[in-house]
Amino acid sequence: MTPEIDAGFAQIAQERIARHPFLYHVWLPLKRARSLWLDTHSQYYPFEGELLPLDDLDDDIHQQYWLPLFAFLTFIYTILGIAGGWFLLETRDFAARQWVLLAALMIFLRLGFFATLENPEPRYVVEIFPFLSILGGIGLLRIGTLVKLMSKS
């Protein structure tokens, strides 16, 4: 690509940003964050690929089984992590709230930073999942306790 062509594309980009700054500075990073978070995170497995569209999944490497499973696990980790964070906040214990704040800062600052990059890779948000797993474990424990209490009454 010649410098003139590159400058032409830069000018087009600047014009689009000037026309719709909200789309560029807010909406696009939110879409990137969603894409980073809801990825299947299967880059290091033989069945790696894109989950959608479902018609394009490769049956030879069993993507139709593994990619939906990995997407479902991401969904479950997310729901359990949110539940665990909620239960910790509900305890009104200062140390528990500090831990939720730490986890939230680790998760949202990292995700927010990578969402502002033009070419983020989902593998960089995998480091968030240990914190999410801890919150999810707390959520599972609390849900199990609630189920036991409800079954006794």
Beta strands, then each sheet from edge to edge (+ up, - down):
end
